[in-house]
Amino acid sequence: MKCRHCDQEGHVIRDCPTAPPREFTGECRICNKEGHMAKDCPEKGPSVCRNCQEEGEKSSNQYDLIYQTTNAFV
């Protein structure tokens, strides 16, 4: 693979070390303010696990739930 920014082999433009960082100019889905994504929103609450509803956990992967469910019957 060849980078379209620097023409060097081994990475793509998304991972190019010489490309300037892209700034997000859209609107946040949480606070509706411009300039940051929802993942970076200063107004978002704590992370809550979608499986167990515990704060601080981030297991939202469907395979985590399948693994937990499968192992519950072992």
Residue frames relative to the residue before (quaternion, step in Angstrom):
aa qw qx qy qz dx dy dz
M 1.0000 0.0000 0.0000 0.0000 0.00 0.00 0.00
K 0.1767 -0.7921 0.5811 0.0602 3.54 -1.05 0.78
C 0.4514 -0.6975 0.4974 0.2497 3.55 -0.91 0.98
R 0.3595 -0.7440 0.5240 0.2064 3.58 -0.90 0.90
H 0.6056 0.5460 -0.3640 0.4502 3.59 1.25 -0.07
C 0.8288 0.1845 -0.0668 0.5240 3.60 0.75 -1.05
D 0.4063 -0.7468 0.4330 0.2995 3.61 1.33 -0.06
Q 0.5103 0.6231 -0.4471 0.3892 3.61 1.10 0.49
E 0.5062 -0.6496 0.4894 0.2867 3.53 -1.22 0.60
G 0.7137 0.5140 -0.3250 0.3476 3.55 -1.28 0.34
H 0.7946 0.0932 -0.0883 0.5934 3.61 1.21 -0.10
V 0.4026 -0.6778 0.5551 0.2654 3.55 -1.32 0.23
I 0.7317 -0.4542 0.2816 0.4232 3.55 -1.27 0.36
R 0.6020 0.5780 -0.3538 0.4222 3.60 1.05 -0.73
D 0.7694 0.3355 -0.1610 0.5191 3.59 1.09 -0.78
C 0.3770 0.7603 -0.4640 0.2541 3.60 1.26 0.16
P 0.3879 -0.7444 0.4931 0.2287 3.60 -0.73 1.02
T 0.7000 0.4594 -0.2811 0.4690 3.61 1.18 -0.37
A 0.5401 0.6193 -0.4102 0.3956 3.60 1.23 -0.16
P 0.4636 -0.6669 0.4925 0.3128 3.61 -0.92 0.78
P 0.5452 -0.6178 0.4363 0.3615 3.62 -1.01 0.67
R 0.3830 -0.7158 0.5376 0.2277 3.53 -1.02 0.83
E 0.2947 -0.7479 0.5682 0.1759 3.54 -0.95 0.87
F 0.4204 -0.6841 0.5376 0.2576 3.54 -1.05 0.80
T 0.1212 -0.8224 0.5546 0.0379 3.57 -0.70 1.06
G 0.5159 0.6593 -0.4088 0.3634 3.57 1.26 0.06
E 0.6030 -0.5585 0.4447 0.3560 3.51 -1.36 -0.33
C 0.4921 -0.6584 0.4951 0.2813 3.57 -1.01 0.88
R 0.4345 -0.7099 0.4942 0.2510 3.60 -0.98 0.85
I 0.6487 0.5158 -0.3224 0.4573 3.60 1.22 -0.29
C 0.8329 0.1898 -0.0685 0.5153 3.58 0.64 -1.13
N 0.3865 -0.7581 0.4381 0.2899 3.59 1.34 -0.15
K 0.4856 0.6235 -0.4635 0.4008 3.59 1.17 0.50
E 0.4782 -0.6818 0.4790 0.2774 3.55 -1.16 0.61
G 0.7069 0.5198 -0.3372 0.3412 3.53 -1.30 0.40
H 0.7927 0.1366 -0.1188 0.5821 3.61 1.20 -0.11
M 0.4838 -0.6461 0.5115 0.2946 3.53 -1.28 0.49
A 0.6807 -0.4893 0.3570 0.4121 3.55 -1.27 0.36
K 0.6380 0.5426 -0.3383 0.4291 3.62 0.99 -0.75
D 0.7368 0.3744 -0.2111 0.5219 3.60 1.21 -0.48
C 0.3870 0.7628 -0.4546 0.2484 3.60 1.26 0.11
P 0.3986 -0.7267 0.5053 0.2402 3.60 -0.79 0.96
E 0.6844 0.4909 -0.2819 0.4594 3.60 1.23 -0.33
K 0.5065 0.6579 -0.4394 0.3428 3.61 1.21 -0.03
G 0.5068 -0.6582 0.4739 0.2921 3.53 -1.16 0.61
P 0.7240 -0.4128 0.3050 0.4609 3.58 -1.27 -0.17
S 0.5791 -0.5632 0.4537 0.3762 3.56 -1.24 0.44
V 0.0657 -0.7878 0.6122 0.0126 3.56 -0.95 0.91
C 0.4706 -0.6810 0.4924 0.2689 3.57 -0.88 1.00
R 0.4180 -0.7161 0.5002 0.2496 3.58 -0.87 0.91
N 0.6643 0.5129 -0.3051 0.4501 3.59 1.18 -0.47
C 0.8357 0.1912 -0.0675 0.5104 3.58 0.74 -1.05
Q 0.4116 -0.7479 0.4269 0.2983 3.61 1.34 -0.08
E 0.4356 0.6886 -0.4650 0.3462 3.62 1.23 0.39
E 0.4638 -0.6643 0.5089 0.2910 3.58 -1.04 0.77
G 0.7678 0.3767 -0.2770 0.4380 3.53 -1.17 0.65
E 0.6576 0.4473 -0.3141 0.5184 3.58 1.19 -0.36
K 0.2066 -0.8034 0.5497 0.0984 3.55 -1.10 0.61
S 0.3283 0.7681 -0.5029 0.2222 3.61 1.11 0.39
S 0.1339 0.7808 -0.5962 0.1302 3.53 -0.28 1.28
N 0.4711 0.6894 -0.4242 0.3504 3.53 1.31 0.07
Q 0.4769 -0.6884 0.4648 0.2874 3.57 -0.79 1.00
Y 0.6242 0.5442 -0.3489 0.4387 3.60 1.10 -0.57
D 0.5750 0.5650 -0.3794 0.4540 3.60 1.13 -0.52
L 0.6670 0.4960 -0.2956 0.4709 3.55 0.94 -0.90
I 0.6362 0.5148 -0.3264 0.4730 3.60 0.98 -0.82
Y 0.6504 0.5185 -0.3100 0.4604 3.60 0.95 -0.89
Q 0.6706 0.4941 -0.2988 0.4657 3.58 0.89 -0.92
T 0.6652 0.5041 -0.2988 0.4627 3.56 0.95 -0.89
T 0.6628 0.5100 -0.2997 0.4592 3.57 0.93 -0.92
N 0.7059 0.4584 -0.2681 0.4687 3.59 0.90 -0.89
A 0.5510 0.6139 -0.4003 0.3992 3.59 1.17 -0.33
F 0.7203 0.4345 -0.2374 0.4859 3.57 1.17 -0.58
V 0.5263 0.6449 -0.4079 0.3751 3.60 1.26 0.00
